[in-house]
C-alpha cells in the first residue's frame, strides 16, 4: 500500500464529522468553509459556517445583500476582509457564472480574493479533481514522512506542490480523498508539537520517525502578539460598528481605545481597506 492508501484508510475510520464534508454540501458551501478556515480554528468556524449557509445558501443570496451585512455576519472570526472577499466572490459568481461556483481551476483563480490554495481546495474537495492541496498540516506530514525533516518551511513552495502531487493516486476522486486525508492526518495526529506517532498510519514508513530525531525546542514559529496591537484596536472598532443599527459618531469610537494616535491609525486602516465608510464624523459598515 502507498502512503495515500494508508492515509485514506485511516481517514475513512477517523475523519471528523464536519458539515462542509457532507455529501449534500454544495461547492459554495465548500468555498465558504475554505475562506473561513484560513487562520481560524475549526471549532470557531463550524457555528459561523452553519449560520452563514442558513442565511446565504447560494452565491446569489449573498450577492443580493450588502458587503456590510457580510461583515456583520462574520462576527469575531477575525480578518474581516475575508467577508468582503466572499461577498465579491458571490457577486462575480452570480454575474459571470450564472450563480454556480465554477469547477475549472483557472475560473476559480479568477474570482476576487481567491488564491492558489483556496482554488485548488475547492476544485479538489467540491468537484473531486486531482490537484495538490498543500497547507501547513500537509507540508508537515510530507516533510516528516517523506523527507525525514521535523517541519517544513514557513511558506508553500513549488517543491511542496510537486512532492504532494507525486503522492496522489492518478484517479481524480481517490486523489481528492487522499488530499483531505493528508490534511486531516496533520491536523489530528502529525501535529506540530505533540505528534501521536504510535497511532499514525505512516509510523513504519515515516523517515523522520525512523531517524529517531527529536523535535527542536520551542515553537517552530514565534506566536504573534495580539493584545495592544493595531489589529486588536481594529477589532474593537469593528465590534462597535457590527452591533450598531446605523452610522456611529466618532465620539463613540473614541471610547474603545485610549491611545488617540493608535486608534486613529487603526480607523484609517479600516477605511482604506473598505471595511468602514466615513461620512464626516460618522462611520458605518459598507
C-alpha positions as CSV (number, residue, x, y, z in Angstrom):
1,X,0.0,0.0,0.0
2,X,1.1,3.5,-0.7
3,X,1.1,6.4,1.7
4,X,-2.0,7.7,0.0
5,X,-3.7,4.3,0.5
6,X,-2.8,4.3,4.2
7,X,-3.9,7.9,4.7
8,X,-7.3,7.2,3.0
9,X,-7.9,4.0,5.1
10,X,-7.1,6.0,8.3
11,X,-9.3,8.9,7.2
12,X,-12.2,6.6,6.5
13,X,-12.2,5.5,10.1
14,X,-11.1,8.7,11.9
15,X,-12.3,11.8,9.9
16,X,-14.1,14.5,11.9
17,X,-17.8,14.8,11.1
18,X,-17.7,18.4,9.8
19,X,-20.7,19.9,8.0
20,X,-18.8,21.1,4.9
21,X,-17.7,17.5,4.3
22,X,-21.2,16.1,4.0
23,X,-22.2,14.7,0.5
24,X,-25.0,17.3,0.2
25,X,-22.7,20.2,0.7
26,X,-22.6,22.5,-2.4
27,X,-19.5,23.9,-4.0
28,X,-20.5,27.2,-2.5
29,X,-20.5,25.7,1.0
30,X,-17.0,24.3,0.4
31,X,-15.8,27.7,-0.8
32,X,-17.2,29.4,2.2
33,X,-15.6,26.9,4.5
34,X,-12.2,27.2,2.9
35,X,-12.2,31.0,3.3
36,X,-13.4,30.8,6.9
37,X,-10.8,28.2,7.8
38,X,-7.9,30.5,6.8
39,X,-6.1,31.2,10.1
40,X,-9.1,30.2,12.1
41,X,-9.7,27.0,14.2
42,X,-12.4,24.6,13.1
43,X,-14.2,25.0,16.5
44,X,-14.8,28.7,15.8
45,X,-15.6,28.2,12.1
46,X,-18.3,25.5,12.4
47,X,-21.1,27.6,14.1
48,X,-20.2,30.6,11.9
49,X,-20.4,28.4,8.7
50,X,-23.8,27.0,9.7
51,X,-25.2,30.5,10.3
52,X,-23.7,31.8,7.1
53,X,-25.1,29.0,5.0
54,X,-28.5,29.2,6.6
55,X,-28.7,32.9,5.7
56,X,-27.0,32.7,2.3
57,X,-27.2,29.2,1.0
58,X,-26.4,30.3,-2.6
59,X,-24.0,32.9,-4.0
60,X,-27.0,34.8,-5.4
61,X,-28.4,35.2,-1.8
62,X,-25.2,36.9,-0.6
63,X,-24.7,38.9,-3.8
64,X,-28.1,40.4,-3.3
65,X,-27.1,41.6,0.2
66,X,-24.6,44.4,1.1
67,X,-20.9,43.9,2.0
68,X,-21.7,45.4,5.4
69,X,-24.1,42.6,6.2
70,X,-21.4,40.1,5.3
71,X,-19.0,41.8,7.7
72,X,-21.7,41.9,10.4
73,X,-22.4,38.2,9.9
74,X,-18.6,37.5,10.1
75,X,-18.7,38.3,13.7
76,X,-15.5,37.6,15.6
77,X,-13.9,35.2,13.1
78,X,-11.1,37.7,12.6
79,X,-9.6,39.2,9.4
80,X,-13.0,40.6,8.3
81,X,-11.6,41.4,4.8
82,X,-12.3,37.7,4.1
83,X,-16.1,38.6,4.5
84,X,-15.7,41.3,1.8
85,X,-13.9,38.9,-0.4
86,X,-16.6,36.3,-0.1
87,X,-19.2,38.9,-1.0
88,X,-17.1,40.0,-4.0
89,X,-16.9,36.3,-5.0
90,X,-20.6,35.9,-4.7
91,X,-21.2,38.9,-7.0
92,X,-18.7,37.6,-9.5
93,X,-20.1,34.0,-9.4
94,X,-23.6,35.5,-10.0
95,X,-22.6,37.8,-12.8
96,X,-20.1,35.7,-14.6
97,X,-21.0,32.0,-13.9
98,X,-24.8,32.0,-13.7
99,X,-24.8,31.8,-9.9
100,X,-22.8,28.5,-9.9
101,X,-19.3,28.1,-8.4
102,X,-17.1,27.2,-11.4
103,X,-15.3,23.9,-11.5
104,X,-12.4,25.0,-13.7
105,X,-9.3,25.8,-11.7
106,X,-8.5,28.9,-13.8
107,X,-12.0,30.2,-13.4
108,X,-11.7,29.7,-9.6
109,X,-8.4,31.6,-9.6
110,X,-10.1,34.5,-11.4
111,X,-12.6,35.0,-8.6
112,X,-11.8,38.0,-6.3
113,X,-9.6,37.2,-3.4
114,X,-9.2,33.5,-4.3
115,X,-5.6,32.4,-4.2
116,X,-3.9,29.3,-5.4
117,X,-4.6,27.3,-2.2
118,X,-8.3,28.1,-2.0
119,X,-8.8,27.5,-5.7
120,X,-7.2,24.1,-5.6
121,X,-9.0,23.2,-2.4
122,X,-12.4,24.0,-3.9
123,X,-11.6,22.2,-7.2
124,X,-10.5,19.2,-5.2
125,X,-13.0,19.0,-2.3
126,X,-16.1,20.3,-4.1
127,X,-15.5,18.7,-7.6
128,X,-13.3,15.7,-6.9
129,X,-10.4,16.8,-9.1
130,X,-6.8,15.9,-8.8
131,X,-4.7,18.8,-7.5
132,X,-2.0,19.1,-4.9
133,X,-3.7,20.9,-2.0
134,X,-1.0,21.9,0.4
135,X,-1.5,23.7,3.7
136,X,0.7,23.8,6.9
137,X,-0.6,20.4,8.0
138,X,0.1,18.7,4.7
139,X,3.6,20.2,4.4
140,X,4.4,19.0,7.9
141,X,3.2,15.4,7.2
142,X,5.1,15.2,3.9
143,X,8.2,16.8,5.4
144,X,8.3,14.2,8.1
145,X,7.2,11.1,6.3
146,X,8.9,11.6,3.0
147,X,11.9,13.9,3.7
148,X,12.7,13.0,7.3
149,X,12.6,16.6,8.5
150,X,10.7,17.6,11.7
151,X,9.0,20.5,10.0
152,X,8.6,22.3,6.6
153,X,9.5,25.9,5.8
154,X,7.3,28.9,6.6
155,X,5.5,29.0,3.2
156,X,4.3,26.7,0.5
157,X,6.8,26.4,-2.4
158,X,6.6,24.8,-5.9
159,X,8.6,21.9,-4.5
160,X,5.9,21.3,-1.9
161,X,3.3,21.1,-4.6
162,X,5.4,18.7,-6.7
163,X,6.0,16.5,-3.6
164,X,2.3,16.3,-2.8
165,X,1.4,15.7,-6.4
166,X,3.8,12.7,-6.6
167,X,1.9,11.1,-3.6
168,X,-1.6,11.4,-5.1
169,X,-3.3,8.5,-6.9
170,X,-4.0,9.0,-10.6
171,X,-7.7,8.5,-10.2
172,X,-9.1,12.1,-9.5
173,X,-11.8,11.1,-6.9
174,X,-9.3,9.0,-5.0
175,X,-6.7,11.7,-5.3
176,X,-9.2,14.2,-3.8
177,X,-9.8,11.7,-0.9
178,X,-6.1,11.4,-0.3
179,X,-5.7,15.2,-0.2
180,X,-8.2,15.6,2.6
181,X,-6.8,12.6,4.4
182,X,-3.3,14.0,4.5
183,X,-4.7,17.3,5.7
184,X,-6.7,15.6,8.5
185,X,-3.8,13.5,9.5
186,X,-1.7,16.6,10.0
187,X,-4.4,18.3,12.0
188,X,-5.2,15.4,14.3
189,X,-2.1,13.1,14.5
190,X,1.0,14.6,12.9
191,X,0.7,17.8,14.9
192,X,3.4,20.4,15.2
193,X,4.4,20.0,18.9
194,X,2.8,16.7,20.1
195,X,2.7,14.2,17.2
196,X,0.9,11.0,18.1
197,X,3.3,8.7,16.2
198,X,2.2,5.4,17.7
199,X,-1.3,5.7,16.1
200,X,-0.1,7.2,12.8
201,X,-0.7,5.1,9.7
202,X,2.7,6.2,8.5
203,X,4.6,5.0,11.6
204,X,6.6,2.3,9.9
205,X,7.2,4.3,6.7
206,X,8.0,7.7,8.2
207,X,11.6,8.7,7.7
208,X,11.6,11.2,10.5
209,X,10.2,8.6,12.9
210,X,12.8,6.1,11.7
211,X,15.6,8.6,12.2
212,X,14.8,8.9,15.9
213,X,15.3,12.7,15.7
214,X,13.6,14.9,18.3
215,X,11.6,18.0,17.7
216,X,13.5,21.2,18.2
217,X,13.0,23.0,21.5
218,X,10.4,25.7,21.5
219,X,7.7,26.5,18.9
220,X,8.6,26.3,15.2
221,X,7.1,29.8,14.8
222,X,7.1,32.6,17.4
223,X,3.4,33.3,18.4
224,X,2.2,36.6,17.2
225,X,1.2,39.1,19.9
226,X,-2.4,40.3,19.6
227,X,-3.3,42.4,22.7
228,X,-2.5,46.0,22.2
229,X,-1.7,45.7,18.5
230,X,-3.3,47.7,15.7
231,X,-5.2,44.5,14.8
232,X,-6.6,44.4,18.3
233,X,-7.8,48.0,18.1
234,X,-9.3,47.4,14.6
235,X,-11.2,44.5,16.2
236,X,-12.6,46.7,18.9
237,X,-13.7,49.4,16.4
238,X,-15.4,46.8,14.2
239,X,-17.2,45.3,17.2
240,X,-18.9,48.6,17.8
241,X,-19.9,49.0,14.1
242,X,-21.2,45.5,13.7
243,X,-23.6,45.9,16.6
244,X,-24.8,49.4,15.6
245,X,-28.1,49.8,13.8
246,X,-26.8,52.9,11.8
247,X,-23.8,55.2,11.5
248,X,-21.7,55.6,14.6
249,X,-20.3,59.0,15.6
250,X,-16.5,59.3,16.1
251,X,-17.0,60.1,19.8
252,X,-18.5,56.6,20.3
253,X,-15.5,55.0,18.6
254,X,-13.1,57.1,20.7
255,X,-14.3,55.2,23.8
256,X,-12.8,51.8,22.7
257,X,-9.1,52.8,23.0
258,X,-7.4,55.4,24.9
259,X,-4.3,55.9,22.6
260,X,-5.6,58.5,20.2
261,X,-2.8,58.1,17.7
262,X,-3.1,54.3,17.5
263,X,-6.9,54.5,17.4
264,X,-6.8,57.0,14.5
265,X,-4.3,54.8,12.7
266,X,-6.5,51.7,13.1
267,X,-9.6,53.5,12.0
268,X,-7.8,54.9,8.9
269,X,-6.7,51.4,8.0
270,X,-10.2,50.1,8.2
271,X,-11.4,52.9,5.9
272,X,-8.5,52.3,3.5
273,X,-9.4,48.6,3.4
274,X,-13.1,49.4,2.6
275,X,-14.3,47.8,5.8
276,X,-15.6,51.2,7.2
277,X,-17.3,54.0,5.2
278,X,-16.8,57.6,6.7
279,X,-19.4,60.3,6.3
280,X,-18.0,63.4,8.0
281,X,-17.8,62.4,11.7
282,X,-20.0,59.4,11.2
283,X,-18.8,55.9,10.4
284,X,-20.6,52.8,9.2
285,X,-20.1,49.4,7.5
286,X,-20.2,49.4,3.7
